[in-house]
Amino acid sequence: MDFETVIGLEVHCELSTETKIFCSCKTSFGEEPNTNICPVCTGFPGVLPVLNKKVLEYSIKAGLALNCEIAETIVFDRKNYFYPDLPKAYQISQLYAPLCREGYININTEKGNKKIRIREIHMEEDAGKLIHSSEDERTLIDYNRAGVPLIEIVTYPDFSCAEEVLDFLTKLKAILLYTGVSDCKMQEGSLRVDVNLSVKEKNAESLGERTETKNLNSFKAVKRAIEFEESRQKNEILKGNIISCDTIHWDDARGIGFVMRPKESIEEYRYFNDPDLPKQLISREWAEEIRKSIPELPSQRENRYINEYNLTEYEAKIICASKALSDVFEKLCVLTENPKESSNWILGEVSRLYSVIGKEPEDYSFSAEKLAFIINKLADRGINRNTAKELFEKVFLDDADPEIIIKEEGLEIINDDSSIEEAVRKVLSENEKSVEELKAGKNKVEKFLIGMTMKELKGKGDPRKIIEIMKKEIEKL
């Protein structure tokens, strides 16, 4: 059988407001358990929620940046279910009248651009956090996260593979970061992905039964979970088994998903309008003010970098995928007046070192001014490229001052002819066999001789001067 995979996403994004959605408790991450709580967010009897205006503003901004239509009226609903980390035994959410509808993000596929439709974006409150102790088999509850504001971004089932999902999530994360509505720190739970997946026989009109893999907190986990569930469903169908509508827990350590429970239906949640939160109107004037406050978005920056700085589409896409990297690039372009060289450093050494330390640009910063100094020093032939790379590694890892290191360690490039001529002659005299091979047309030997000369000069030689002088000396021989 030939199969087709159909995927839809539900992305939960914590908003970067200072206080919670319905009370004045702080939203800061990493505080002592149960310190950022009050009677409202812990569900004491008789308390009344009050909507945080900044939550509404951020939610509208996200919706507009994602090409959504904004509702004129806000209505909140109660989603009723019991779970230990849900202190009220219901969650305040939006079912019947979500804030945002019918948005989209364009992604790139092998067949060209593809529009991924966003069905809705609604506001809701987050639940608390269960902490399971393996030592004494207890489960503790931290309510600090209860009431933290969320938007849930729900797509249509427009994806057909993991690669499309990852491209969408990369673009979505960048948009949320550029607008400033969320820090998108997946390791802290600020961005969590639920994957709804089904497979069907190729060209079949009806969709297969879907499963939902919950709370994936990294792009790597999303990819592995999709590939696992896709393979599992295909194998089950080939065996003649029926796929049931289940909620799947993903075990990232073992790389497998397993059924937690049958997926609940909307009826089981017994939704109804929250009587404590009255309807509120959103004026068109305020929505337009929010639209005007949206900064330059990733796709707009990509086009500007291509048109103004002559970057390739690939270079612009990689740099703009991270707001932090893009902001560094903007500074480098001003300080060096050399966009191409700045791009090469961002895509080369900067990306390499982020990979080495295993962190994202949003989680670890370095001095753009110090990197600009190194780039300018290299352009002025004050240091060579190897020295520049070594200096930047110290800047990146230790925030060292490159100017001080150059002076203290004497790293200024050697470009006077007499010193280089002396080093070249010494290398040629000590490597007569290699010189003869070079004369015989074995050009690869030249790199060896240049490397030996650079070593003789303790890595501080000007490569262009070395090559120029070496050619003259070999011609004499």
N, C-alpha and C positions, 0 to 999 in steps of 0.2 A: 504493500500500500504506500502511496505517496501522501505525505501529511503536510498540512500548513499549520503554523503556530500563530496564535492570536494572543496579544498581550495588551493589557491596560494597566495603568499605574494609579496609585493613590499616594501622594507625597505629602508627608506631614512636616511642616516647617515652623519652628519656633520663631516668633518675632522678637526683635532686639529692643523691646521697650524696657524701661527701667522698672516698671511695676507690672503686676499681673492684670489679667483681663477684667476682673470684676472686683478687685480690691487693691489696696495700696501696698501690699507686700512686695518686697524686692524679688527680682527674677534672677539674680546673680547665681552663677554656677559654682559648685564646689564648696558651698558653705556647710557648716556643721548641720547634721540631719535635724529636721523639724525646728529650725530657727527662723526661717522666712515663712511663717504661717500665721493665720489669724482665724477667728470664728467664721469668716465668710468662706475662705478657700478650704477650710476643713469641715464645712457643712454643719455648723451648729444650728439648732432649731431657732427659728425666728429671725435669722439674719437676712439681709436683702443685698443682692448684687447690684453694682453700678458699673455700667460699661465705661472702660478706659477709652477716651477719645483718640489717643495716640495709636491704639490697636486698630481702630477703625481707619485712621489715616494711612497706616502702613499697609493694611489689607487692600484698600482702594489703590494705593500706589503700585502694589504688586500686580493687582488685576489689570490696571492700565498698561503697565510695562509688558504684560503677557497678552495684550490685544483683546481684553475682555470687555463685555458690556457690563456697566455697573448698575445695580438695582437702585430704584428710587426710594425703597422702603426697607428697613432692617427689621427682621423678625428672628427671634431665637426660639429654639425648641429644646425639649428635654428628651435625651436618649437614655432610657431606663435599663440599667443592668447592674447586677451586684458583682463587685470584685473588690478585694481588700484595699487596693490602692485608689479606689474611687470613693471618697469619704461620704458623699451625699447619696450614693447608690444610683445616681444618674449623672450624665454629662450634659452640660449646656452646649448645644451645637446648632447647626442650621440644616434642616432637611427640606422643608417645603419652599423656602424662599432664600436660596444662597445669595451672597453678596455679589458674586461675579459669575458671568456665564459666557459661553461660546468664545473662548480665546484660542490661541494657537502659538506654536513655535515651529519654525521651519528647520529641518535637519538635513544633513547630507547623507545620501546612500549611494551604493554602486550604480543605481539607475538614475541618479540626479537628486534634486531637491524633493523633499517630501514634507507635507504639512501634517503635523501632529495636532489634533484638535483637543482643546481643553474644555471639558463639559461644564465644569463649575469650579469655583473656589469659595469655600465657606469658612467662617470663623468658628472656633471652638476653644474650650479650655483643655489643657493637658491633665493627665492623671498623675498620681504620685509614682513612687518607684519602690519595687520590692527588692530587698536585699537578702539573698539566700545564703545561709551559713552552712557550710559543709561539715564543720566541726561538731556542732551540737544539733544539727537538723532543724534549726529554727529559721523562720522567715521574719525579717524586720521590715518596717514600713517607714519610708522617708517621704513626708508630704510637701517638702520644699517645692517640688515641681508641680504639685497640684494647683491648677489655676493659671499656670504660665500660658500666655496666649499662643494659639496655633492658627495657621491657615492650612487647610487641606486642599491640595490641588489634585483634581480628579480628571484624568484624561479619558477619551474614548478609546476603544480597543483597536488602535491604529498601528500598533507595532507588530512586526513579524519576526524579530530576532533580537538577541541580546545587544548586538552592536548598535541597532537603532535606539534602543533604550538608553545605552550609555551616552550616545551623542546628545539625546534629548536632556538627560540629567546634567550633563556637562554645561549645556547652554542654559538650562533652568537655574543651576547653581550660580552661574556667572551673572545672570540678570538679577537674581535676588541679592547678590553681593554688591553689584553696581548701584542698585537703588538704595542700599543700606537698610533694608527691612529685616535682614537676618544675617547672623555671622556664619550660618551654614556649617557649623562644626559637627560633622557626623559622629566623631568620636565622643562628643558630649551629648549626642541625641538631638541636636538642633535641626537635623535633617534626617528623616527616616522614610524608607520606601516600602510600600506594600505592593507586591506583584500579583496581579490577577492573570492567570494563564490557562489557556485551553488549546487543545490540538483538534484538528478536524481533517477529514479526508479532503485531498486537494480538489478544489472547485465545488465542494459541497456548499449549499446555500446557508444551511443552519450552522451555528457555532456549536462547538463541543461544550461539555460541562466544565466549568472553570474551578480552579482552586486558588486560594489566596495565601501567598507566602508573606508572613508579617515581619515588620520592624527590621528591615535590612539596613545596616548602618555603615556601609561602605560600598563604593562602586564595584570593587572586586567581589564582594559578597553578592551583590545584585547579579552580576554576570554568572557566577557559579551557580546561584540558586535557580536562575532561569534555565541554564543548560541542564541542570540536574532534573528539574521538574518536567521539562520538555521531553527528556529521554525517558523518564519514569512513565509518563502518560502514554507515550508511543508504545512502550513495551507492554503496558497493561492492556491496551487496546488490541495489540497483536495476539495477546494471550486469550482474548475473548472476554476480558473483564470490563466492568463498567466503572467509569470515573465518577466518583461522588464529589459533591460540592463541599469541600473541607477547608479548614484553616490549617496551614502548614507552618510548623516551626522550623527555622533553618539553624542547624548546628554547624557553625562556620569552622570550628576546630576539626570536625570529622568530615566536613564537606558533604553533608547529607541533609535532606529535609524529611520530617516525619509528621504524621497527622496529629494535631492537638485535639481537635474537636470538629464536629460538623459545623459548617458556617451558618451563623444565625441569619434569619430573614428579617426584613424591615419590620414586619408585624411583631416579632418577638421583642423588639426594643420598645414597643408601645410609645412611639413618638407623640407628643402633643406640644402646643405652643407654651412657652414658659410664662406663667402668669406674673412673675416678678419683674419681667423685663418688657416694658411697653414698646410698641412699634415706634420707630424713629425714621424721620425723613432725611434723605441726603440731598442737599441742594445741588443743582447743576453748577452753580457758581463755585462752590467749594470743591467739587470734583475737578473742575477745570483748573483751579489753583493748584491742586495736587498734581495734575497732569503736567503743568508748567514747571513743577519742582523736580520732575524726573530728570536725572543727569544723562549724559551721553551713554548709551547702552553698548554692549559688546559689539553687536553687528555694525553699529554706526562708527565705533572706533576702528574696527577692521577696515571698513571702506576708506576712512581717513588715512590710516597708515599706508594702505595700498596707493592711494592717490597722491598724498603729500610726501611720503617718505620712500616711495618706490619699493616697499616690501612686497614679497610674494604673498599670494593668498594663504599659503601654508604658514609662513612666518607670522603674518598678522593674526591668523586664527589661534595659533599656539600662545602667543603673547597675551591676546585679549581674553583667553579662556580664564585667566586669573586676574582679578582686579589689582591685587597686590603687585604682581609682575608688571602689569600694564602701567601702573602708577610709577614704578621704578623706571620703566622705559621712557615715560614722559619726561622725568627729571633728567635722565641721561641725555636725551635729545637736546635739551636746553643747555646743559652744562658742557657737552662735548661738541655740539653742532655736527654730529656724525651719526645719523640714524642707523645706517647700515652696520657700522661697527658696534653700536649699542645693541642692535638686534642680535648680532653674532654672539656677543657676550651673554645675553639673556638666554638664548637657545643653547649655548654651549656650556661654559663653565658654571653659570648660575644654576641652570637646570641639573647639571651633573652633581653639584654639591647638595642641592635639595634632595636628590635621590640618595646620596651618601648618608645624610642624616635622617632620612625617612620622614621628612615633614613637608607640609604644604606651605606655599608662600604666605598664606593668610595666618599661619601659626608661628612663623619665624621670619624676622626681618633683619636686614643688614643696611649699611649706609650706602645710599646711591651716590652721595657726594664723594665718598672714598673710592668707589669704583670708577666714577668719572675722572678723578685725579689719575688713576692708573691708566685709563684709556687715553687720556691726553698726554701723559708721560710717554706712553708707547708710541703715539702718533708723532711726537716730537723727537723720537729716537733717543729718548733719555734712558730707557730700559728696553731689553728685548722681550719677546713674547713669553718665553719660559719664565723669566723673572716676574713678568706681569701676572702670570697664572699663579705662581707661588705666593706673590703678595696678596692677590685677591683671596686665596684660600685662608690666609691669616686674618684678613679683614672679615670674611664671611663667618669664620668659626670663632674668632676671638675679638672681633671689633678692633683690631690693631690699626695703628696709624701708618699708612704706607710711606708717607713722606719721611717720618722719623726712621723707619726701618731702612729705607734707601740710604739715608745719611749715615746711620750707625754701622750698617753692614757693608757700606761701600758698593752698592749695587748699580751705581750709574754705569751705563754702557761704555765699553772701551771702543772708541771709533777713530783713534788717531792711527795713522798709517804705520808709523814706526813700530808700535807695540804689536800690531796685528801681523806685520811683515816678519817680525822676529819669531812669533808663535808659528806662523805658517811654515817658515823655513825649517824650524826645528822639527815639526811634524813630518814634513816631506823627507827630511834626512833620516828620520828614524823609521820610516815606512817605505823604503825603496821598492819593495816588492809590489806594494799597492800602487805606487806611482807608475811602475812599468805596466801593470794591468790597466791602469787608466789610459796610458798612452796607446795600449793595444785595443782600446775601444770599449772596455768594460766600465761603462759610465756609473754603474751602481757604487763603485768604489769611491766616487767623489763624495757621497754622503758620509761615508766612513771618515774620510780625511777632514771634512768640514766639522764633523762631530768631535774628532780628536783635537782640532784646533780650538773649538769652543771649550773643551775640557781644559786645555792648556791655559785658556784665558779665564778659567773658573766660572764659566757660564755667563760672562759679562761682555762677550764680543758682539759686535754688530754683524749679523749673518750676511747682510748684503755686502759689507766691506770685506768680510772673510772670503766670500765667493769671488769677488772682483780681484782681490790681491792673489788668491790662490791660482786663478786662471793665468795671471801674468807670470807668476813664479814657475808654473808648469811649462808655459811657453818658453821661458828661458832655458829650462832643462832640456 
